[in-house]
Amino acid sequence: VTKRGDTIGIVGAGSFGTALGSVLARAGRRVVMWSRDPAVVDAITTKRSCPRLPEAPLPAPLEATADPRKLAAEARFLVLAVSSKDVRDRARELGNFVDGSHIVVHAVGALALPTNDRVSEVLQQGLPTLKVGVLAGPALPADLAQGVFSSIVVASTFEEVVREARRLLNVPPALRVYGSKDLAGVELASALAGAYTVALGLCDGLAMGPGPRAVLITRAVAEASRPGPGRGCRGAHVRRAGRARQLAGARERALDRLPARQAIRRRRGHRRRRANRGRARRPRRGRAREAAARAHARAGRGCRGARRARRSARGRAARRRQRRGCRVNGRRASGAGRRAS
Amino acid sequence: MAIERPVREAENRLERFNADRERLLGEMERRVVARKIAEAKGGGDASLEYVLNDVAYCELKRLEHKKNGATDRWRDLSRRLLTMSEEEKQGELRSLVRHYGKDVVGNFDPRVYKFATGVGPSLMGLLFSPMSSLRDGMAALKSLESRIAADGECEIARACAERGTIVVCPTHSSNMDSPAIGFGLMRAGLPPTTYGAGKNLFTNPFISFFMRNLGAYRVDRRLKFELYKDVLKEYSTVLLEHGYHSLFFPGGTRCRSNVVEKHLKLGLLGTTVTAYKNLVREGMPQKRLYIVPATINYRLVLEAETLIDDYLAETGKSRYIITDDEFSRIGRILEFFRKILVHEGSVVVRFGRPLDPFGNDITDDGESIDRAGRVVDPATFVRGADGEVTDDDQRDAEYTRALGRRLAQVYPKLTVFHATHLVSRALYDELARRTGTRDIYHLLRLAPAASSIPVADAIEGVVKLRARLAGTPAWGAEHPLLQPQAASAIVDDAVRGLGTYHTRPVVVRQSDQLRVEDIKLLYYYQNRTAHIPVEGSA
C-alpha cells in the first residue's frame, strides 16, 4: 500500500495535469487526479485515457476521482494544474478539505485575474496551508506524454516543499526537477515568459528575422527584471527566465536544422532570390571580387558557403598583396572588401 | 477606561515562577546540552570543541580590554580544549549552559508587583507632580494611571490569557516601553508577562529594580556566540510551554525613525512555534499559544533626539547599541514624567485581535481560522503526512516570518495618532510642498525663513489628514480624546507639547506663524504617519 506521503494528488485533468500524471504513473508513482467532470473521471477509470490529452497513457497507479475529500485524504502533496481564471474557485473548494500539513504546488504560468496577484498569494488566501510552491519550466504536455526529456523547476520559501516536490516528481530521464527558494521570482518569470513567448510568436509569424527577435528578447529580459524587487523576487530567476528564453531561441535554431524547417527555409530563400532576380548588383573590384565570384560559383546557390568562400578569398588576396610587399592595412583591406561586397 | 474583569489564573502563573525557577532552568539545561551533544556526533563545526572554542573566543574578544583577570577563565578553557576528554567537554558545556542560564533567568517578587501595580502609580503621581497634587487633593494621586490608557481588543485577549498562553508583541520605540506596556497590561486587565529585556536597560537602578523583580529576564546582546542564543531560545521556549505569558518586541530594537514597524527581526518570536510543536508532541495540542499584537503610542518620546540622530547618522541601520542615552539619566526620566505625562492619555497602548503562532486569525472562542474564515487545527501545521510531529527548523522559521508579516500588517491599523503626530505630518507636508521635496537631508539645510508656516495652513493640513484618517481605518485612528476637538485646538495642543519637552523646541508659535525649529524631530514625529501616502500620490 502506497503511503499518503508518497501519493501525488493532481487538481485538474487538463492537458498539463494529465501529462504530469501520465509521466509519474509510468514511473510507478501513485497518482490521484481530481476532476470536477464525471465524464473525464469515468474515461480515465475505464478507458485509461483522458479526453483532454488522449495520446497520454495513464497506467494503473493513476486513479481519478470527482471527490476532493478523497484527494486530500489520500495525498498530502498536491499539484494544482488549472487555468489561471479557475485558481480562486478551485482553491476555495479544495480549502474545505486540506489542512495545515498539506503541500500545494501550482503549475499555473500566469498571474491570477482580476487582481494580477501571484497564484501562490491566492492559494495562501484560499487554503489553510502556508506550504505552497510553484512548478514552472518548459515542460510541454505533448513532450511529457511522449516521455521526451523535460525539466521543471519547483520553487517555494519552504525547503520542505522543494524537497518533497523533488522526491515525488523527479522521474528521470522523462522529467527532471530542479529546486529554488525564489517563489516570487519563479512565478513572475513563468508568467512573464508566457507573455513574451506570445510576442516572440508574433515576431516569428511576421518573419521579422533574428535581429528584431534578439532585440525583443533583450528588452523582454530587461523589462521582466523590473517588477521583481517590488514583488518580493530575489532577482535571479527573472534573469534566468531571460536566459531560458535565449535557450529557447537556441532550441529554435536547433529545430531549424530539422529537414522540415530546412525545406521551409529553402522555399523562402527561393522566393527571395526570385524577387531579387534582375536587380542591379553593385560591382565588385579587384582580385578579391574575382575570387569571390569563383567561390560563389563553386559553392553553388547556398548563401552561407558563398559567404565563407568570399571571406577566405578576400583573405587570400590580402595575403598575396602582403607577400608582394605592398603597403597593406589589413583592417582597411578587409573593410574595403566588405564595402565592395 | 480600566476594565474591571479580574484575571484569575493568569496572575497566579507568575506568582509561582520563583518556585518553578530551578525546574525551568534544569529543563532548559537538559535540552540544550542533549541537543548539543547529539549535534556534536555529526562532527565538523558542531563538535563540542568548536562550540566551546566559540564561547571562549567571543568572551575573550568581549573582555580583552578588562583587567583583574576577567579573561583568565576563557584563556584557561581555550588552552585546555585540545587535551579535554569527551566527558570533560560535556561537563564544561553543562556548566556553561548553567552559567548563562542563571545570567538570563529572572525573578518575580509578588510584593514588588503589588507595590508596582498598587501603591506605585499613586506614589509616582505624587512624586512627579508634587505641589499640584497636594492642592488638587487625592484625585491627583492617581494621575499616572490616567496617563497610560489601554484599549482595543482587550476582552478577547483576556479570554485567550485564560484559555492558553499569550505572547504580547508590541511595537518598540522607547526604553519606556517596558513600564508602559506593564501598566498597559494592567489597565487592560491582562496578566503580567515575563519578557526579555536588553542588559543595557539594567543600567538605570530605579527601573532595573522593578524589571529584575517583575519577571524580566536579561538578554545580553554583547554575547554573540551560538550557545548563548540557544540558551536564550530554549529558556523562552520552556517558559511558554509551562504557560508563562510572555512579551517580545518583534522589532528587536527601538525603532530609530519612529515609523510603524514593517521589517521585524522576530528574534525570540520563533520560540512560539517551537513551544507549540513541543506541546503537540507531548499530546497537549489544546494548550494554545496566542500572539497579541499591540502598539505603544506616545505623545512625546523620551529618547526622540538620540534615536533620530542615530537614524539619520546610520540611515536606519542600528549597528551599535546606544548606552548613554536619555534613559540612563535619572534627571531626564523625571523630566519625562513631569512634562510628558502631565497630559491625560499621554501613552495609549492599543491591543489587537490575537493570532495563532502561524499568523492565523482566531475566533472569539480561541479557535484558529484560515484566511478564508474556516476553522483549522493549528496542530496540523507541525505534523507530517501521517500525523506525526516533524522537526524542521526552516519550516518553523518560515512560519515565524509569516507571523511577522501578519503583525506588520496589523500594526498600522492599531496605531493611535496623538496631536503631535498629526500636526508634525501636516507641517512636514506643507514644508515638502513648498520646497518640492520630502527628502529630510534636503530639508535639514532649509533656511530659517523658509521653515515658517502660517497657522491657518497647518490647521487646514490637520483637517484634511483627519478626514483621510476617518475614511481609512487601516491606517490607524486619532487619539480618542482628540475626536471631539477642533483642528485649531489640536494644533495648539501639539505646539505646546512639541515646544516644551525637548532640549530645543520643535515648533514655536509666533503670532500667526508656526516656525519649525528642529526639523529632525518634526520628521521623527511625522514618521509615525509614514504609512499614510502623501495626498494626491497613487
Interface residues (C-beta under 8 A of the other chain):
Chain A: K3 R4 G5 R76 R92 G95 N96 D99 G100 S101 Q124 Q125 G126 L127 P128 T129 L130 K131 T157 F158 E159 E160
Chain B: F358 G359 D370 R371 A372 R374 V376 D377 P378 A379 T380 F381 V382 R383 G384 A385 D386 G387 D392 Q394 R395 E398 Y399 R401 A402
